[in-house]
Amino acid sequence: MYASVETAAIPAYRRARRSPLKLLAGACCVLACMVLAMGYMSQSSALKSALITAAQSQTMRPATGGRMGFVSREGAAPMGSTGHVLKDNIVKMPKGTKFHCNWVAGGRALHANAKADGSKYRIGVIGGGPSGSAAAEVFAKDKNLETFIFERKMDNIKPCGGAIPLCMVDEFDLPESVIDRKVRRMKMISPSNRVVDVGRTLKPGEYIGMTRREILDGFLRNRSVDLGAVPINGLVTKIDTPAVGSSEPYIVHYQDYGDKSAGGAGTPKTMEFDVLIGADGANSRVAKAIDAGEYNYAIAFQERIAINDEQMKYYEELAEMYVGDDVSPDFYAWVFPKYDHVGVGTGTVINRPDIPKYQKAIRERCKERIEGGKIIKVEAHPIPEHPRPRRVQGRAALVGDAAGYVTKCSGEGIYFAAKSGRMAAEAIVKLMQEGSRLPTQQEIEDTYIADYDKKYQATYVVLDLLQKVFYSSNAAREAFVEMCDSDYVQKVTFDSYLYKTVQGGNPVDDIKLLFNTLGSIFRAQATTPKDREFSNPVESLKRL
């Protein structure tokens, strides 16, 4: 049995203060081990008031994204957007809210549904991974809304390292049953096979959780269903989008694989939704429908390998990370323990056609510990490298991989997926005022997007820069593995990863780390052999 989850350190991380120097130091450290990339780095309130004088012969239309209109109806009294008679023909706006005509005299919210036919607004969550499930859970808690969650493959097996930070266990109330292994030690292996043991600074109860996506995703999705979200076993094939600013619905076309009468072929169906959440991964159809723009992506390739009990015992609380241009020219390779097997994989952006060669190389480098193992599953999947140019259009918002929320260097995306799904849903639910109105694009951008970027954008920028430094050559990789032998580096790294912030330390240690890092790079440059040539130089130059 594993020890119970201990989260005593979490209050400290929530109180932690961050300095720019710690940000840089922490990001450098993150690059120095498997966990690599973490987040260190409101809806802004604006005081608005509105005075509306309506003629006795007019009534307001239902609110549609903060707009109002009038319809002549002889003899009618002035009415609010949900049928409430206005007091003195004035709609009063409470401080800190945007003008949306759903507040009446005294700042009292109108709770009646704003749809003309009295029905509830319908939310469509496309994708049932961590981001979609986290969003659906928030929406499902609001009984003024109807929430549907689409997922084609309910087992959702995905080539993912499966590592999650300790803070996610606490924030998302994850049970022991979804965590296969609790990693407390790591081995960093350089291009020259220098090994550095990492994990000396972990406190009792601290660990990196290793999960299987089919287990984690299923748990999160089922929790949203238990709260009232309606699951649809379907593949979205097309989305008809309304004009921006319109109250018309999104029309989602999909193949329904839950219809057993179709014999597994799927039944073509359509549904209408008032709000869409695109949580459908790197190849998001929602992103295409709203013209969200393209981005660079990596290919992650992983083999699940069953090994004997003695070999598995070696990996009980241990993970391995390999760097070198033999296993990836711009990423890393890994051996991560699962429940009864290990995941062995690698990834690359700049030389995707050679991914089979890199996978063969990582198997060769760890062969002594997986010898005789049986490959039980082969997986490949695209991983976005940076957020998309557009993440909101109209009443459709992207989250998780669909939005591009994966950190450079580590390819970590599970926590950021779940976090973005929750943040987007919480912002939209608040804007919808208990199901009484539709949010506008500007409102979603001013809340969800602004809050997410404020919290994590610096992380993506810093790690993008540092990847170019530390993954640019074998000499740089040797330097960053050497950095991992420092207790200070290990402490800052794990604090950064486990709690998504930078804790402890002092400016003197940060400056020492900076100079030690530069020294390691210069030393490695002088002693490391020249890198291999890329087999795909055109694509490499295009990315650089």
VONULUM-15877 format. One record per residue (C-alpha): x, y, z; chain. Coordinates in Angstrom, 1 decimal, decimal comma. Layout:
! residues N
- X|Y|Z|A
...
! end
This chain:
! residues 544
- 0,0|0,0|0,0|A
- 1,2|3,5|-0,7|A
- 1,4|6,1|2,0|A
- -1,5|8,5|2,2|A
- -1,2|11,8|0,3|A
- 0,4|14,5|2,4|A
- -0,2|18,1|1,4|A
- 1,0|19,9|4,4|A
- 3,4|21,9|2,3|A
- 0,7|23,3|0,1|A
- -0,2|26,3|2,3|A
- 3,4|27,4|2,1|A
- 3,4|27,3|-1,6|A
- 0,3|29,4|-1,8|A
- 2,0|32,0|0,4|A
- 5,2|31,9|-1,6|A
- 6,6|35,1|-3,1|A
- 8,2|35,2|-6,5|A
- 11,1|37,3|-7,8|A
- 12,2|37,6|-11,5|A
- 15,6|36,1|-10,5|A
- 13,9|33,1|-8,9|A
- 11,8|32,8|-12,0|A
- 14,8|32,5|-14,2|A
- 16,6|30,2|-11,7|A
- 13,6|28,0|-11,2|A
- 13,1|27,7|-14,9|A
- 16,7|26,7|-15,5|A
- 16,3|24,1|-12,8|A
- 13,2|22,8|-14,3|A
- 15,1|22,1|-17,5|A
- 17,6|20,2|-15,4|A
- 15,4|17,2|-14,6|A
- 12,5|15,2|-15,8|A
- 9,9|17,4|-14,3|A
- 11,4|20,5|-16,0|A
- 8,7|23,0|-16,7|A
- 6,4|24,6|-14,2|A
- 4,4|27,7|-13,6|A
- 5,8|30,5|-11,4|A
- 4,7|33,3|-12,7|A
- -8,6|38,9|-13,0|A
- -10,9|39,6|-14,3|A
- -10,2|43,3|-14,2|A
- -13,0|45,1|-12,6|A
- -14,4|48,2|-14,4|A
- -17,0|50,4|-12,9|A
- -19,8|50,8|-15,3|A
- -23,3|52,2|-14,9|A
- -26,1|52,3|-17,4|A
- -29,3|54,4|-17,6|A
- -32,0|52,9|-19,8|A
- -35,2|54,7|-20,5|A
- -37,7|52,5|-22,4|A
- -41,0|53,6|-24,0|A
- -44,2|52,1|-22,6|A
- -44,8|50,4|-25,9|A
- -41,5|48,4|-26,0|A
- -40,1|45,3|-24,3|A
- -36,5|44,1|-24,2|A
- -35,4|41,0|-26,1|A
- -33,6|38,3|-24,1|A
- -30,0|39,3|-23,4|A
- -27,6|37,9|-26,0|A
- -24,0|38,3|-25,0|A
- -24,5|41,7|-23,3|A
- -26,5|43,3|-26,0|A
- -30,1|44,5|-25,8|A
- -32,8|45,3|-28,3|A
- -36,4|46,5|-28,2|A
- -39,5|45,0|-29,8|A
- -42,7|47,0|-30,2|A
- -45,6|45,7|-28,3|A
- -48,4|48,1|-27,9|A
- -49,4|48,7|-24,3|A
- -46,7|46,7|-22,7|A
- -44,8|47,9|-19,7|A
- -41,1|48,2|-19,7|A
- -39,6|44,8|-18,9|A
- -36,1|43,4|-18,1|A
- -34,5|40,8|-20,3|A
- -36,1|38,0|-18,3|A
- -39,5|39,4|-18,0|A
- -39,1|41,5|-14,8|A
- -40,7|44,9|-14,8|A
- -38,1|47,6|-14,5|A
- -38,2|50,0|-11,6|A
- -38,5|53,6|-12,9|A
- -37,3|52,3|-16,3|A
- -33,8|52,0|-14,9|A
- -31,4|49,1|-15,0|A
- -28,8|49,6|-12,2|A
- -25,4|47,9|-12,7|A
- -23,5|46,7|-9,6|A
- -19,9|47,7|-9,3|A
- -17,3|45,6|-11,0|A
- -19,6|44,0|-13,5|A
- -20,0|44,5|-17,3|A
- -23,1|45,9|-18,8|A
- -25,4|43,1|-19,7|A
- -28,9|44,1|-18,8|A
- -29,5|41,2|-16,4|A
- -29,4|43,2|-13,2|A
- -32,3|45,3|-12,0|A
- -32,9|47,9|-9,4|A
- -30,9|47,4|-6,2|A
- -28,3|45,2|-7,9|A
- -30,4|42,1|-7,5|A
- -29,6|39,3|-10,0|A
- -32,4|37,9|-12,2|A
- -32,3|34,1|-11,9|A
- -35,0|33,2|-14,4|A
- -33,6|31,7|-17,6|A
- -33,2|34,2|-20,4|A
- -34,0|31,9|-23,4|A
- -37,2|32,9|-25,1|A
- -38,7|29,5|-24,8|A
- -37,8|29,2|-21,1|A
- -35,3|26,3|-21,7|A
- -31,8|26,2|-20,2|A
- -28,7|27,3|-22,1|A
- -26,8|24,2|-23,4|A
- -23,1|23,8|-23,0|A
- -21,1|21,5|-25,3|A
- -17,8|20,2|-24,1|A
- -15,9|18,6|-27,0|A
- -13,3|16,2|-25,5|A
- -13,3|14,1|-22,4|A
- -9,7|14,3|-21,3|A
- -8,5|16,3|-18,2|A
- -9,4|19,7|-19,7|A
- -12,8|18,7|-20,9|A
- -13,7|16,8|-17,8|A
- -12,6|19,5|-15,5|A
- -14,7|22,0|-17,4|A
- -17,7|19,7|-17,6|A
- -17,6|19,2|-13,8|A
- -17,9|23,0|-13,2|A
- -20,7|23,4|-15,7|A
- -22,6|20,4|-14,3|A
- -22,6|21,9|-10,8|A
- -24,7|24,8|-12,2|A
- -28,2|23,2|-12,5|A
- -29,4|26,2|-14,5|A
- -27,3|24,8|-17,4|A
- -27,5|21,7|-19,5|A
- -24,0|20,2|-20,0|A
- -22,9|17,6|-22,5|A
- -19,4|16,0|-22,8|A
- -18,3|14,3|-26,1|A
- -15,6|11,6|-26,1|A
- -14,9|9,2|-29,0|A
- -12,7|6,8|-27,1|A
- -13,8|6,3|-23,5|A
- -10,6|4,4|-22,6|A
- -8,7|7,4|-24,0|A
- -5,3|5,6|-24,0|A
- -2,7|8,3|-24,9|A
- 1,1|8,3|-25,3|A
- 1,7|10,4|-22,3|A
- 4,3|10,2|-19,6|A
- 1,5|10,5|-17,2|A
- 3,3|12,6|-14,6|A
- 1,3|14,9|-12,4|A
- 2,4|17,4|-9,7|A
- 1,5|17,0|-6,1|A
- -0,6|20,2|-6,1|A
- -2,9|18,6|-8,7|A
- -3,8|15,8|-6,3|A
- -5,0|18,3|-3,8|A
- -6,6|20,8|-6,2|A
- -8,6|18,1|-8,1|A
- -9,2|15,8|-5,1|A
- -7,6|12,8|-6,9|A
- -7,9|9,5|-5,0|A
- -5,1|7,0|-4,5|A
- -6,7|4,7|-7,1|A
- -5,7|6,9|-10,0|A
- -2,0|7,1|-9,0|A
- 0,0|4,0|-10,2|A
- 3,3|5,0|-8,7|A
- 4,7|7,7|-6,5|A
- 8,1|8,7|-7,9|A
- 10,5|10,0|-5,2|A
- 13,7|9,5|-7,1|A
- 14,9|10,2|-10,6|A
- 18,0|9,5|-12,6|A
- 19,2|12,0|-15,1|A
- 21,3|10,5|-17,9|A
- 23,4|12,8|-20,0|A
- 24,6|12,2|-23,7|A
- 27,8|10,7|-22,3|A
- 25,8|8,5|-19,9|A
- 26,7|10,4|-16,9|A
- 24,1|9,6|-14,2|A
- 22,9|12,1|-11,6|A
- 20,5|11,0|-8,9|A
- 17,7|13,5|-8,2|A
- 15,3|13,6|-5,2|A
- 17,5|14,2|-2,2|A
- 15,6|17,3|-1,1|A
- 12,1|15,8|-1,2|A
- 10,2|16,0|2,1|A
- 8,2|13,1|3,5|A
- 4,9|12,8|1,6|A
- 6,2|14,6|-1,5|A
- 6,2|12,7|-4,8|A
- 5,4|13,0|-8,5|A
- 2,3|11,0|-9,3|A
- 2,5|8,6|-12,2|A
- -0,8|7,8|-13,9|A
- -2,3|6,0|-16,8|A
- -4,4|8,4|-18,9|A
- -7,2|5,9|-19,4|A
- -7,6|5,7|-15,6|A
- -7,1|9,4|-14,8|A
- -9,3|10,7|-17,6|A
- -12,0|8,1|-16,8|A
- -12,1|9,2|-13,2|A
- -12,4|12,9|-14,0|A
- -15,0|12,3|-16,7|A
- -17,1|10,1|-14,6|A
- -17,1|12,6|-11,8|A
- -18,6|15,2|-14,1|A
- -21,2|12,7|-15,3|A
- -22,1|12,0|-11,6|A
- -22,8|15,7|-11,2|A
- -25,1|15,8|-14,1|A
- -23,1|16,1|-17,3|A
- -24,5|14,0|-20,2|A
- -21,8|11,8|-21,8|A
- -21,9|11,3|-25,6|A
- -19,8|8,5|-27,0|A
- -19,3|10,4|-30,3|A
- -16,8|11,8|-32,8|A
- -17,4|15,4|-33,8|A
- -17,0|15,8|-37,5|A
- -18,1|19,4|-38,2|A
- -19,2|22,5|-36,4|A
- -21,4|25,3|-37,9|A
- -20,5|28,5|-36,1|A
- -22,9|31,5|-35,8|A
- -21,9|35,1|-36,5|A
- -19,9|36,7|-33,7|A
- -22,3|38,7|-31,5|A
- -25,2|36,6|-32,6|A
- -27,3|34,6|-30,1|A
- -27,8|31,8|-32,6|A
- -26,5|28,3|-31,5|A
- -23,5|26,3|-32,6|A
- -24,5|23,3|-34,6|A
- -22,3|20,2|-33,8|A
- -22,3|17,4|-36,3|A
- -21,1|14,0|-34,9|A
- -21,1|10,3|-35,3|A
- -22,9|8,7|-32,3|A
- -21,1|5,5|-31,4|A
- -23,3|5,0|-28,4|A
- -26,1|3,9|-30,7|A
- -25,7|0,1|-30,7|A
- -28,2|-0,3|-33,5|A
- -25,7|1,2|-36,0|A
- -23,4|-1,9|-35,5|A
- -20,3|0,1|-34,5|A
- -20,4|2,4|-37,6|A
- -21,8|5,3|-35,8|A
- -25,0|7,2|-36,4|A
- -24,8|10,8|-37,9|A
- -26,5|13,3|-35,6|A
- -26,5|17,0|-34,8|A
- -27,0|19,0|-31,6|A
- -27,2|22,7|-30,9|A
- -25,2|24,4|-28,2|A
- -25,1|27,9|-26,8|A
- -21,5|27,7|-25,6|A
- -18,7|25,4|-26,8|A
- -15,6|24,3|-25,0|A
- -12,9|22,9|-27,3|A
- -11,1|20,3|-25,3|A
- -10,4|18,0|-28,2|A
- -6,6|17,9|-28,3|A
- -3,9|19,1|-30,6|A
- -6,0|18,3|-33,7|A
- -9,0|20,2|-32,4|A
- -12,0|20,5|-34,6|A
- -13,3|23,3|-32,5|A
- -10,0|25,2|-33,1|A
- -10,4|24,7|-36,9|A
- -14,1|25,8|-36,7|A
- -13,2|29,1|-35,0|A
- -10,0|29,6|-37,1|A
- -7,8|29,6|-34,1|A
- -4,6|29,4|-36,1|A
- -1,8|26,8|-36,3|A
- 1,2|26,1|-34,1|A
- 4,4|24,0|-34,1|A
- 3,9|20,6|-32,5|A
- 6,0|17,7|-31,3|A
- 5,4|14,0|-31,9|A
- 5,5|11,9|-28,7|A
- 6,1|8,2|-29,3|A
- 5,8|5,7|-26,5|A
- 6,0|1,9|-26,1|A
- 4,4|0,3|-23,1|A
- 6,7|-2,5|-22,1|A
- 5,8|-5,3|-19,6|A
- 8,9|-6,4|-17,6|A
- 9,5|-9,0|-14,9|A
- 8,8|-8,4|-11,2|A
- 12,5|-7,9|-10,4|A
- 12,9|-5,3|-13,1|A
- 9,7|-3,6|-12,0|A
- 10,9|-3,4|-8,5|A
- 13,8|-1,3|-9,7|A
- 11,3|1,3|-11,0|A
- 9,0|1,2|-8,0|A
- 9,7|4,8|-7,0|A
- 12,1|5,7|-9,8|A
- 11,8|7,4|-13,2|A
- 14,6|8,0|-15,7|A
- 15,1|10,8|-18,1|A
- 17,6|10,6|-21,0|A
- 19,0|13,5|-23,1|A
- 21,2|13,4|-26,1|A
- 20,8|13,9|-29,9|A
- 20,7|10,1|-30,3|A
- 17,3|10,0|-28,5|A
- 16,0|13,4|-29,5|A
- 17,5|16,5|-31,1|A
- 15,2|18,9|-29,2|A
- 13,4|16,9|-26,5|A
- 14,1|14,1|-24,1|A
- 13,4|10,4|-23,7|A
- 12,0|8,7|-20,7|A
- 11,3|5,6|-18,8|A
- 8,3|6,1|-16,5|A
- 6,8|3,4|-14,2|A
- 3,2|2,5|-14,6|A
- 1,1|0,1|-12,6|A
- 2,5|-3,2|-13,9|A
- 4,7|-2,0|-16,8|A
- 6,9|0,9|-17,9|A
- 6,4|3,6|-20,5|A
- 9,5|4,0|-22,7|A
- 9,3|6,9|-25,1|A
- 10,7|10,0|-26,8|A
- 9,6|13,1|-28,8|A
- 10,7|15,7|-31,3|A
- 9,6|18,7|-33,2|A
- 12,4|19,5|-35,6|A
- 13,0|15,9|-36,9|A
- 9,7|14,1|-36,7|A
- 10,4|11,7|-39,6|A
- 13,2|10,1|-37,5|A
- 11,1|9,3|-34,5|A
- 11,5|5,5|-35,0|A
- 15,2|5,9|-34,9|A
- 15,1|7,9|-31,7|A
- 12,8|5,3|-30,1|A
- 15,2|2,6|-31,0|A
- 18,0|4,6|-29,4|A
- 16,2|5,0|-26,1|A
- 15,5|1,2|-26,0|A
- 19,2|0,6|-26,5|A
- 20,2|3,0|-23,7|A
- 18,0|1,4|-21,1|A
- 18,1|-2,2|-22,4|A
- 19,8|-3,6|-19,3|A
- 16,7|-2,7|-17,2|A
- 14,1|-3,7|-19,8|A
- 15,8|-6,7|-21,4|A
- 13,3|-9,5|-22,1|A
- 10,4|-7,1|-21,8|A
- 7,3|-7,4|-24,1|A
- 5,9|-4,5|-25,9|A
- 2,2|-4,5|-25,1|A
- 1,2|-1,2|-26,7|A
- 2,6|1,4|-29,2|A
- 1,3|4,9|-29,0|A
- 2,0|8,2|-30,9|A
- 0,4|11,6|-30,4|A
- 1,0|15,3|-31,4|A
- 1,9|17,7|-28,6|A
- 1,5|21,5|-29,2|A
- 4,5|23,6|-28,5|A
- 2,8|27,0|-27,6|A
- -0,6|28,5|-27,2|A
- -2,7|29,1|-30,3|A
- -2,9|32,7|-31,7|A
- -6,7|32,7|-30,9|A
- -8,3|30,8|-28,1|A
- -11,7|32,4|-28,0|A
- -14,1|33,2|-30,8|A
- -17,7|34,2|-30,1|A
- -18,9|31,8|-27,3|A
- -16,4|29,1|-28,1|A
- -13,3|28,7|-25,9|A
- -10,3|26,4|-26,2|A
- -8,6|24,6|-23,3|A
- -5,9|22,1|-22,7|A
- -3,9|20,8|-25,8|A
- -6,5|22,4|-28,1|A
- -5,5|25,8|-26,8|A
- -1,8|24,8|-26,9|A
- -1,2|24,7|-23,1|A
- 1,8|22,4|-23,1|A
- 5,1|23,5|-21,6|A
- 8,3|23,4|-23,7|A
- 11,1|21,0|-22,8|A
- 9,0|18,7|-20,7|A
- 5,9|18,4|-22,8|A
- 3,9|18,6|-19,5|A
- 0,3|19,3|-20,2|A
- -2,0|17,3|-17,8|A
- -2,0|19,8|-15,0|A
- -2,3|22,8|-17,3|A
- -5,1|21,0|-19,2|A
- -7,2|20,4|-16,1|A
- -6,4|23,9|-14,7|A
- -7,4|25,7|-17,9|A
- -10,6|23,7|-18,3|A
- -11,6|24,6|-14,7|A
- -10,6|28,3|-15,1|A
- -12,6|28,6|-18,4|A
- -15,7|27,0|-17,0|A
- -15,6|29,0|-13,8|A
- -15,3|32,3|-15,7|A
- -18,1|31,4|-18,1|A
- -20,5|30,2|-15,4|A
- -19,9|33,4|-13,5|A
- -20,6|35,5|-16,6|A
- -23,8|33,5|-17,3|A
- -25,3|34,6|-14,0|A
- -27,0|31,4|-13,0|A
- -28,0|30,6|-16,6|A
- -29,7|34,0|-17,2|A
- -27,5|35,3|-20,1|A
- -24,9|34,5|-22,7|A
- -21,3|35,6|-22,3|A
- -19,6|37,7|-25,0|A
- -16,3|37,0|-26,6|A
- -14,8|40,1|-25,0|A
- -16,0|39,0|-21,6|A
- -14,5|35,5|-21,9|A
- -11,2|37,0|-23,1|A
- -11,2|39,5|-20,2|A
- -11,7|36,8|-17,6|A
- -10,5|33,3|-18,6|A
- -7,8|34,3|-21,1|A
- -6,5|37,2|-19,1|A
- -6,4|35,2|-15,8|A
- -4,7|32,2|-17,4|A
- -2,1|34,3|-19,2|A
- -1,4|36,4|-16,1|A
- -0,8|33,2|-14,2|A
- 1,2|31,1|-16,7|A
- 2,3|33,1|-19,8|A
- 5,7|33,9|-18,3|A
- 6,3|30,2|-17,8|A
- 5,8|29,4|-21,5|A
- 8,0|32,3|-22,6|A
- 10,9|31,5|-20,2|A
- 10,8|27,8|-21,0|A
- 10,7|28,4|-24,7|A
- 13,9|30,5|-24,4|A
- 15,6|28,0|-22,2|A
- 14,8|25,1|-24,4|A
- 16,7|26,8|-27,2|A
- 19,7|27,1|-24,8|A
- 19,8|23,7|-23,1|A
- 18,5|21,5|-25,9|A
- 20,6|23,2|-28,6|A
- 23,6|20,8|-28,4|A
- 25,0|17,8|-26,5|A
- 27,3|20,2|-24,7|A
- 24,3|22,1|-23,3|A
- 22,6|18,8|-22,3|A
- 25,8|17,7|-20,5|A
- 25,7|21,0|-18,6|A
- 22,2|20,8|-17,5|A
- 22,6|17,3|-16,2|A
- 25,7|18,5|-14,3|A
- 23,5|21,2|-12,8|A
- 21,2|18,6|-11,3|A
- 23,8|17,4|-8,9|A
- 23,3|20,5|-6,8|A
- 21,0|20,2|-3,8|A
- 19,9|23,8|-4,4|A
- 18,9|23,0|-8,0|A
- 17,0|20,0|-6,9|A
- 15,1|21,9|-4,2|A
- 14,1|24,7|-6,5|A
- 13,2|22,2|-9,3|A
- 10,9|20,1|-7,2|A
- 9,3|23,1|-5,5|A
- 8,6|24,5|-8,9|A
- 7,1|21,3|-10,3|A
- 5,2|20,0|-7,3|A
- 3,6|23,3|-6,3|A
- 3,8|25,3|-9,5|A
- 5,7|28,1|-7,8|A
- 9,2|29,0|-6,7|A
- 9,8|28,5|-3,0|A
- 12,7|29,1|-0,6|A
- 16,2|30,1|-1,7|A
- 17,7|33,5|-1,6|A
- 19,3|36,0|-4,1|A
- 22,8|34,9|-3,3|A
- 22,1|31,3|-4,1|A
- 20,2|32,3|-7,2|A
- 23,2|34,3|-8,4|A
- 25,5|31,4|-7,6|A
- 23,3|29,1|-9,6|A
- 23,4|31,4|-12,6|A
- 27,2|31,5|-12,6|A
- 27,4|27,8|-12,0|A
- 25,1|27,2|-15,0|A
- 27,3|29,4|-17,3|A
- 30,4|27,6|-16,0|A
- 28,8|24,2|-16,8|A
- 27,9|25,3|-20,3|A
- 31,4|26,6|-21,1|A
- 33,0|23,5|-19,7|A
- 30,8|21,2|-21,6|A
- 31,3|23,1|-24,8|A
- 35,0|22,5|-24,6|A
- 34,8|18,7|-23,9|A
- 31,7|17,4|-25,7|A
- 32,0|15,8|-29,2|A
- 30,2|17,5|-32,1|A
- 26,5|16,7|-32,5|A
- 25,1|14,6|-35,3|A
- 23,7|16,1|-38,4|A
- 19,9|16,2|-38,7|A
- 18,4|14,0|-41,3|A
- 15,8|16,6|-42,0|A
- 17,7|19,9|-42,1|A
- 15,0|21,9|-44,0|A
- 12,5|21,4|-41,3|A
- 15,1|22,1|-38,7|A
- 16,0|25,4|-40,2|A
- 12,4|26,3|-40,7|A
- 11,7|25,9|-37,0|A
- 14,9|27,8|-35,9|A
! end
